[in-house]
Amino acid sequence: HHHKKQVNSIKFSPNGKYFASGSADGTVKLWDTVSNRCFNTFLAAHDGSEVCSVAFTRNSKYLLTAGLDSSIKLWELASSRCLIQYTGAGTTGKQEHHAQAILNHTEDYVMFPDEATTSLCTWHSRSANRCNLMSLGHNGAVRYIVHSGTAPAFLTCSDDYRARFWYRRNTH
């Protein structure tokens, strides 16, 4: 039940019952935290591309994955089905570096750093409609992005030796 290549990402579910791992072998695996056994595998989760990141929704019912093919998918764990695919990121089609897809603090938006433009790709999480690109102001690939759990704020870090803090004020 182990992966066949390196594990690129691993996360606990918020309810603590399981964890997910994403691998260079193209699979996503779900593991039981009590028995440490793999109980589900999504084969070729990103059509054979490496899986770069995994992230659970707060209710632990869905898993957001990002692949080296620049596609992001939302999986329903109960049915093992891909419910939504978020496309249009990655102007080169295939990115070189691993990047992760995340949800914002309200889970209304999916966020993904586009390597080719060093911009932030954002989609409405339910409709998969892409929003305007936002420049992240980095001069290199964004290696990591993390969102606050309580506020419209996130952090990015990059190959340009910088970390940046972002905060969105209400615009009424």
C-alpha positions as CSV (number, residue, x, y, z in Angstrom):
1,H,0.0,0.0,0.0
2,H,3.0,2.3,0.0
3,H,3.7,4.9,-2.7
4,K,6.1,3.9,-5.5
5,K,7.9,7.2,-5.6
6,Q,8.6,10.1,-3.2
7,V,5.8,11.6,-1.2
8,N,5.4,15.3,-2.0
9,S,2.6,16.3,0.5
10,I,0.9,14.9,3.5
11,K,-1.9,16.4,5.7
12,F,-4.1,15.3,8.6
13,S,-7.8,15.6,8.2
14,P,-9.3,18.3,10.6
15,N,-11.4,15.6,12.3
16,G,-8.1,13.6,13.0
17,K,-9.5,10.3,11.6
18,Y,-7.3,10.0,8.6
19,F,-4.5,11.6,6.6
20,A,-3.8,12.0,2.9
21,S,-0.6,11.7,1.0
22,G,0.2,12.8,-2.5
23,S,3.1,11.3,-4.4
24,A,5.4,11.6,-7.5
25,D,3.9,8.3,-8.5
26,G,0.7,10.2,-9.4
27,T,-1.4,8.7,-6.6
28,V,-3.3,10.1,-3.7
29,K,-3.6,7.8,-0.7
30,L,-5.9,8.0,2.3
31,W,-4.7,6.5,5.6
32,D,-6.5,5.6,8.8
33,T,-4.8,7.3,11.8
34,V,-5.7,4.4,14.2
35,S,-4.5,1.4,12.2
36,N,-2.0,3.4,10.0
37,R,-3.4,1.4,7.0
38,C,-4.2,2.8,3.5
39,F,-7.9,2.5,2.9
40,N,-8.2,4.3,-0.4
41,T,-6.0,5.2,-3.4
42,F,-6.8,7.6,-6.2
43,L,-4.8,6.1,-9.1
44,A,-3.5,8.6,-11.7
45,A,-5.2,11.4,-9.7
46,H,-3.8,14.0,-12.1
47,D,-3.7,11.8,-15.3
48,G,-0.3,10.4,-14.4
49,S,1.4,13.7,-13.4
50,E,3.0,14.1,-10.0
51,V,0.7,15.1,-7.1
52,C,2.2,18.2,-5.5
53,S,-0.2,19.0,-2.7
54,V,-3.2,17.7,-0.7
55,A,-5.5,19.7,1.5
56,F,-8.6,18.8,3.4
57,T,-11.7,20.9,3.7
58,R,-12.6,21.9,7.3
59,N,-15.4,19.3,7.4
60,S,-13.0,16.5,6.4
61,K,-15.3,15.4,3.6
62,Y,-13.4,16.7,0.6
63,L,-9.8,16.8,-0.5
64,L,-8.1,19.4,-2.7
65,T,-5.2,18.2,-4.8
66,A,-2.8,19.9,-7.1
67,G,-0.7,18.2,-9.8
68,L,2.4,19.0,-11.7
69,D,0.1,19.4,-14.7
70,S,-1.1,22.7,-13.1
71,S,-4.6,21.3,-12.6
72,I,-6.4,21.4,-9.2
73,K,-9.1,18.9,-8.3
74,L,-11.7,18.7,-5.5
75,W,-12.4,15.1,-4.5
76,E,-15.4,13.8,-2.5
77,L,-14.0,11.3,-0.1
78,A,-17.2,9.3,0.4
79,S,-17.5,8.5,-3.3
80,S,-13.8,8.8,-4.3
81,R,-15.0,11.0,-7.2
82,C,-13.5,14.2,-8.6
83,L,-16.3,16.7,-8.2
84,I,-14.6,19.8,-9.7
85,Q,-11.5,20.4,-11.7
86,Y,-10.0,23.9,-11.6
87,T,-8.2,24.7,-14.9
88,G,-6.5,27.7,-16.5
89,A,-3.5,28.0,-14.3
90,G,0.0,27.5,-15.6
91,T,0.6,29.4,-18.8
92,T,3.3,27.0,-19.8
93,G,1.0,24.0,-19.4
94,K,3.4,22.1,-17.2
95,Q,5.1,23.7,-14.3
96,E,8.6,22.8,-13.2
97,H,8.3,23.3,-9.5
98,H,5.9,21.8,-7.0
99,A,3.2,24.3,-5.9
100,Q,0.2,23.7,-3.7
101,A,-3.4,24.6,-4.0
102,I,-5.1,25.9,-0.9
103,L,-8.6,27.1,0.2
104,N,-9.1,30.5,1.7
105,H,-10.4,30.9,5.3
106,T,-14.1,30.8,4.2
107,E,-13.4,28.0,1.7
108,D,-15.1,30.1,-1.0
109,Y,-12.0,30.3,-3.1
110,V,-9.3,28.0,-4.3
111,M,-5.9,29.6,-4.6
112,F,-2.8,28.4,-6.6
113,P,0.4,30.3,-7.5
114,D,1.0,30.3,-11.3
115,E,4.6,29.6,-11.8
116,A,4.9,31.1,-15.3
117,T,3.5,34.5,-14.4
118,T,4.3,34.5,-10.7
119,S,0.7,35.4,-10.2
120,L,-2.0,34.0,-8.0
121,C,-4.7,32.0,-9.7
122,T,-8.0,32.1,-7.9
123,W,-11.3,30.3,-8.6
124,H,-14.7,30.3,-6.9
125,S,-14.6,26.9,-5.1
126,R,-18.1,25.9,-6.0
127,S,-18.5,27.1,-9.6
128,A,-14.8,26.7,-10.7
129,N,-15.0,30.2,-12.4
130,R,-11.6,31.7,-12.5
131,C,-11.1,35.2,-11.1
132,N,-8.6,37.8,-12.3
133,L,-4.9,36.9,-11.8
134,M,-3.2,38.8,-9.0
135,S,0.5,39.6,-9.2
136,L,2.4,38.2,-6.2
137,G,5.4,40.5,-6.8
138,H,7.9,37.7,-6.6
139,N,10.9,37.4,-9.1
140,G,10.9,33.6,-8.9
141,A,8.7,30.6,-8.5
142,V,6.4,30.7,-5.4
143,R,7.4,27.7,-3.4
144,Y,4.8,27.8,-0.7
145,I,1.6,29.5,0.1
146,V,-0.4,29.3,3.4
147,H,-3.7,31.0,4.2
148,S,-4.8,32.2,7.6
149,G,-7.5,30.1,9.1
150,T,-9.5,33.1,10.4
151,A,-8.8,36.1,8.2
152,P,-8.4,37.2,4.6
153,A,-4.6,36.9,4.8
154,F,-2.0,34.7,3.3
155,L,1.8,34.2,3.1
156,T,3.9,33.4,0.1
157,C,7.6,32.5,-0.2
158,S,9.7,32.3,-3.3
159,D,13.0,31.4,-4.9
160,D,13.7,35.2,-4.9
161,Y,14.7,34.9,-1.2
162,R,11.5,36.7,0.0
163,A,8.5,35.9,2.0
164,R,5.4,38.2,1.6
165,F,2.4,38.8,3.7
166,W,-0.9,39.6,2.0
167,Y,-4.1,40.9,3.6
168,R,-7.3,41.8,1.8
169,R,-9.3,44.7,3.3
170,N,-13.0,44.8,2.9
171,T,-13.9,46.7,-0.2
172,H,-17.5,48.0,0.2
